[in-house]
């Protein structure tokens, strides 16, 4: 990959998924309900990623 290459749509979704999982993990220590919502959102995103394959 070059220095200025753009991310594909799949790569963008994967980055967003990782971010949501990280947020859910951090929230799991303080707010279980918010963590569950983030995890559910990440699961929906994962389904979209799998459809692209």
N, CA, C and O atoms as a Tinker XYZ file with bonds, in Angstrom:
   212  protein
     1  N      0.847000   -1.187000    0.000000    73     2
     2  CA     0.000000    0.000000    0.000000    64     1     3
     3  C      0.884000    1.239000    0.000000    63     2     4     5
     4  O      1.934000    1.291000    0.641000    81     3
     5  N      0.428000    2.203000   -0.724000    73     3     6
     6  CA     1.166000    3.445000   -0.787000    64     5     7
     7  C      0.830000    4.359000    0.375000    63     6     8     9
     8  O     -0.047000    4.074000    1.190000    81     7
     9  N      1.531000    5.428000    0.423000    73     7    10
    10  CA     1.365000    6.394000    1.505000    64     9    11
    11  C     -0.017000    7.045000    1.481000    63    10    12    13
    12  O     -0.602000    7.322000    2.528000    81    11
    13  N     -0.535000    7.285000    0.269000    73    11    14
    14  CA    -1.797000    8.001000    0.156000    64    13    15
    15  C     -2.952000    7.127000   -0.320000    63    14    16    17
    16  O     -3.959000    7.648000   -0.801000    81    15
    17  N     -2.826000    5.811000   -0.196000    73    15    18
    18  CA    -3.904000    4.943000   -0.651000    64    17    19
    19  C     -5.110000    5.070000    0.273000    63    18    20    21
    20  O     -4.975000    5.281000    1.478000    81    19
    21  N     -6.268000    4.938000   -0.315000    73    19    22
    22  CA    -7.508000    5.074000    0.445000    64    21    23
    23  C     -7.928000    3.721000    1.007000    63    22    24    25
    24  O     -7.608000    2.667000    0.458000    81    23
    25  N     -8.646000    3.786000    2.104000    73    23    26
    26  CA    -9.176000    2.567000    2.705000    64    25    27
    27  C    -10.416000    2.136000    1.931000    63    26    28    29
    28  O    -11.197000    2.965000    1.464000    81    27
    29  N    -10.578000    0.831000    1.807000    73    27    30
    30  CA   -11.786000    0.310000    1.185000    64    29    31
    31  C    -12.928000    0.422000    2.192000    63    30    32    33
    32  O    -12.703000    0.658000    3.379000    81    31
    33  N    -14.137000    0.251000    1.711000    73    31    34
    34  CA   -15.304000    0.319000    2.595000    64    33    35
    35  C    -15.208000   -0.759000    3.679000    63    34    36    37
    36  O    -15.561000   -0.520000    4.833000    81    35
    37  N    -14.731000   -1.936000    3.301000    73    35    38
    38  CA   -14.589000   -3.032000    4.262000    64    37    39
    39  C    -13.585000   -2.663000    5.356000    63    38    40    41
    40  O    -13.825000   -2.933000    6.533000    81    39
    41  N    -12.469000   -2.054000    4.976000    73    39    42
    42  CA   -11.457000   -1.658000    5.956000    64    41    43
    43  C    -12.000000   -0.601000    6.915000    63    42    44    45
    44  O    -11.682000   -0.616000    8.104000    81    43
    45  N    -12.814000    0.309000    6.403000    73    43    46
    46  CA   -13.425000    1.334000    7.253000    64    45    47
    47  C    -14.366000    0.693000    8.266000    63    46    48    49
    48  O    -14.368000    1.058000    9.442000    81    47
    49  N    -15.170000   -0.269000    7.800000    73    47    50
    50  CA   -16.102000   -0.947000    8.705000    64    49    51
    51  C    -15.348000   -1.757000    9.756000    63    50    52    53
    52  O    -15.755000   -1.800000   10.916000    81    51
    53  N    -14.253000   -2.396000    9.356000    73    51    54
    54  CA   -13.463000   -3.177000   10.314000    64    53    55
    55  C    -12.845000   -2.277000   11.382000    63    54    56    57
    56  O    -12.777000   -2.657000   12.551000    81    55
    57  N    -12.402000   -1.104000   10.990000    73    55    58
    58  CA   -11.825000   -0.163000   11.955000    64    57    59
    59  C    -12.901000    0.321000   12.925000    63    58    60    61
    60  O    -12.659000    0.444000   14.126000    81    59
    61  N    -14.091000    0.594000   12.388000    73    59    62
    62  CA   -15.196000    1.037000   13.235000    64    61    63
    63  C    -15.621000   -0.075000   14.196000    63    62    64    65
    64  O    -15.943000    0.188000   15.355000    81    63
    65  N    -15.618000   -1.319000   13.709000    73    63    66
    66  CA   -15.957000   -2.468000   14.551000    64    65    67
    67  C    -14.973000   -2.587000   15.714000    63    66    68    69
    68  O    -15.376000   -2.775000   16.862000    81    67
    69  N    -13.687000   -2.476000   15.409000    73    67    70
    70  CA   -12.666000   -2.580000   16.468000    64    69    71
    71  C    -12.850000   -1.473000   17.498000    63    70    72    73
    72  O    -12.722000   -1.708000   18.700000    81    71
    73  N    -13.148000   -0.279000   17.030000    73    71    74
    74  CA   -13.354000    0.846000   17.939000    64    73    75
    75  C    -14.550000    0.582000   18.857000    63    74    76    77
    76  O    -14.481000    0.852000   20.056000    81    75
    77  N    -15.637000    0.058000   18.302000    73    75    78
    78  CA   -16.823000   -0.230000   19.109000    64    77    79
    79  C    -16.545000   -1.313000   20.145000    63    78    80    81
    80  O    -16.999000   -1.217000   21.286000    81    79
    81  N    -15.802000   -2.337000   19.752000    73    79    82
    82  CA   -15.469000   -3.417000   20.695000    64    81    83
    83  C    -14.599000   -2.873000   21.830000    63    82    84    85
    84  O    -14.795000   -3.230000   22.992000    81    83
    85  N    -13.644000   -2.014000   21.493000    73    83    86
    86  CA   -12.791000   -1.416000   22.531000    64    85    87
    87  C    -13.615000   -0.565000   23.495000    63    86    88    89
    88  O    -13.420000   -0.628000   24.708000    81    87
    89  N    -14.541000    0.236000   22.947000    73    87    90
    90  CA   -15.405000    1.068000   23.797000    64    89    91
    91  C    -16.280000    0.198000   24.693000    63    90    92    93
    92  O    -16.468000    0.500000   25.871000    81    91
    93  N    -16.812000   -0.884000   24.129000    73    91    94
    94  CA   -17.665000   -1.785000   24.911000    64    93    95
    95  C    -16.880000   -2.400000   26.061000    63    94    96    97
    96  O    -17.398000   -2.536000   27.169000    81    95
    97  N    -15.629000   -2.771000   25.797000    73    95    98
    98  CA   -14.798000   -3.356000   26.852000    64    97    99
    99  C    -14.564000   -2.350000   27.978000    63    98   100   101
   100  O    -14.671000   -2.695000   29.155000    81    99
   101  N    -14.249000   -1.123000   27.620000    73    99   102
   102  CA   -14.003000   -0.091000   28.638000    64   101   103
   103  C    -15.265000    0.194000   29.443000    63   102   104   105
   104  O    -15.211000    0.371000   30.660000    81   103
   105  N    -16.406000    0.236000   28.749000    73   103   106
   106  CA   -17.665000    0.499000   29.444000    64   105   107
   107  C    -18.083000   -0.666000   30.346000    63   106   108   109
   108  O    -18.794000   -0.465000   31.331000    81   107
   109  N    -17.647000   -1.872000   30.013000    73   107   110
   110  CA   -18.058000   -3.041000   30.789000    64   109   111
   111  C    -17.602000   -2.955000   32.240000    63   110   112   113
   112  O    -18.155000   -3.629000   33.110000    81   111
   113  N    -16.605000   -2.134000   32.497000    73   111   114
   114  CA   -16.114000   -1.984000   33.870000    64   113   115
   115  C    -16.961000   -1.017000   34.698000    63   114   116   117
   116  O    -16.945000   -1.061000   35.928000    81   115
   117  N    -17.704000   -0.139000   34.006000    73   115   118
   118  CA   -18.455000    0.875000   34.743000    64   117   119
   119  C    -19.956000    0.870000   34.452000    63   118   120   121
   120  O    -20.764000    1.144000   35.340000    81   119
   121  N    -20.328000    0.558000   33.210000    73   119   122
   122  CA   -21.726000    0.672000   32.818000    64   121   123
   123  C    -22.085000   -0.504000   31.920000    63   122   124   125
   124  O    -21.877000   -0.452000   30.708000    81   123
   125  N    -22.619000   -1.551000   32.508000    73   123   126
   126  CA   -22.887000   -2.783000   31.769000    64   125   127
   127  C    -23.921000   -2.573000   30.660000    63   126   128   129
   128  O    -23.785000   -3.142000   29.577000    81   127
   129  N    -24.924000   -1.782000   30.910000    73   127   130
   130  CA   -25.977000   -1.553000   29.910000    64   129   131
   131  C    -25.415000   -0.867000   28.664000    63   130   132   133
   132  O    -25.715000   -1.273000   27.542000    81   131
   133  N    -24.613000    0.156000   28.858000    73   131   134
   134  CA   -23.998000    0.854000   27.730000    64   133   135
   135  C    -23.045000   -0.078000   26.984000    63   134   136   137
   136  O    -22.950000   -0.023000   25.758000    81   135
   137  N    -22.348000   -0.922000   27.717000    73   135   138
   138  CA   -21.453000   -1.895000   27.105000    64   137   139
   139  C    -22.234000   -2.861000   26.220000    63   138   140   141
   140  O    -21.799000   -3.178000   25.112000    81   139
   141  N    -23.370000   -3.325000   26.696000    73   139   142
   142  CA   -24.207000   -4.243000   25.915000    64   141   143
   143  C    -24.717000   -3.575000   24.639000    63   142   144   145
   144  O    -24.801000   -4.214000   23.590000    81   143
   145  N    -25.054000   -2.295000   24.731000    73   143   146
   146  CA   -25.526000   -1.572000   23.545000    64   145   147
   147  C    -24.408000   -1.432000   22.512000    63   146   148   149
   148  O    -24.642000   -1.599000   21.315000    81   147
   149  N    -23.208000   -1.128000   22.969000    73   147   150
   150  CA   -22.060000   -1.013000   22.054000    64   149   151
   151  C    -21.760000   -2.360000   21.406000    63   150   152   153
   152  O    -21.447000   -2.426000   20.217000    81   151
   153  N    -21.855000   -3.430000   22.185000    73   151   154
   154  CA   -21.598000   -4.763000   21.659000    64   153   155
   155  C    -22.633000   -5.134000   20.604000    63   154   156   157
   156  O    -22.291000   -5.724000   19.579000    81   155
   157  N    -23.882000   -4.795000   20.847000    73   155   158
   158  CA   -24.937000   -5.069000   19.877000    64   157   159
   159  C    -24.702000   -4.289000   18.586000    63   158   160   161
   160  O    -24.896000   -4.813000   17.489000    81   159
   161  N    -24.286000   -3.045000   18.727000    73   159   162
   162  CA   -23.981000   -2.220000   17.557000    64   161   163
   163  C    -22.809000   -2.826000   16.770000    63   162   164   165
   164  O    -22.827000   -2.848000   15.539000    81   163
   165  N    -21.811000   -3.305000   17.477000    73   163   166
   166  CA   -20.659000   -3.934000   16.835000    64   165   167
   167  C    -21.073000   -5.224000   16.120000    63   166   168   169
   168  O    -20.565000   -5.524000   15.039000    81   167
   169  N    -21.986000   -5.980000   16.716000    73   167   170
   170  CA   -22.462000   -7.211000   16.086000    64   169   171
   171  C    -23.178000   -6.928000   14.767000    63   170   172   173
   172  O    -23.015000   -7.667000   13.796000    81   171
   173  N    -23.965000   -5.865000   14.736000    73   171   174
   174  CA   -24.646000   -5.481000   13.493000    64   173   175
   175  C    -23.623000   -5.102000   12.424000    63   174   176   177
   176  O    -23.778000   -5.444000   11.252000    81   175
   177  N    -22.594000   -4.403000   12.838000    73   175   178
   178  CA   -21.538000   -4.009000   11.912000    64   177   179
   179  C    -20.799000   -5.239000   11.382000    63   178   180   181
   180  O    -20.441000   -5.296000   10.205000    81   179
   181  N    -20.576000   -6.210000   12.246000    73   179   182
   182  CA   -19.907000   -7.448000   11.847000    64   181   183
   183  C    -20.730000   -8.189000   10.796000    63   182   184   185
   184  O    -20.172000   -8.765000    9.863000    81   183
   185  N    -22.045000   -8.176000   10.943000    73   183   186
   186  CA   -22.917000   -8.811000    9.954000    64   185   187
   187  C    -22.763000   -8.140000    8.586000    63   186   188   189
   188  O    -22.749000   -8.817000    7.558000    81   187
   189  N    -22.648000   -6.815000    8.579000    73   187   190
   190  CA   -22.446000   -6.088000    7.320000    64   189   191
   191  C    -21.104000   -6.474000    6.678000    63   190   192   193
   192  O    -21.013000   -6.654000    5.464000    81   191
   193  N    -20.078000   -6.596000    7.509000    73   191   194
   194  CA   -18.745000   -6.965000    7.012000    64   193   195
   195  C    -18.789000   -8.354000    6.396000    63   194   196   197
   196  O    -18.220000   -8.582000    5.329000    81   195
   197  N    -19.472000   -9.295000    7.073000    73   195   198
   198  CA   -19.558000  -10.664000    6.583000    64   197   199
   199  C    -20.320000  -10.738000    5.264000    63   198   200   201
   200  O    -20.010000  -11.581000    4.422000    81   199
   201  N    -21.311000   -9.870000    5.072000    73   199   202
   202  CA   -22.053000   -9.853000    3.812000    64   201   203
   203  C    -21.159000   -9.420000    2.652000    63   202   204   205
   204  O    -21.399000   -9.805000    1.508000    81   203
   205  N    -20.134000   -8.626000    2.937000    73   203   206
   206  CA   -19.227000   -8.146000    1.895000    64   205   207
   207  C    -18.301000   -9.263000    1.396000    63   206   208   209
   208  O    -17.782000   -9.188000    0.282000    81   207
   209  N    -18.097000  -10.286000    2.212000    73   207   210
   210  CA   -17.195000  -11.378000    1.820000    64   209   211
   211  C    -17.822000  -12.294000    0.821000    63   210   212
   212  O    -17.194000  -13.261000    0.390000    81   211
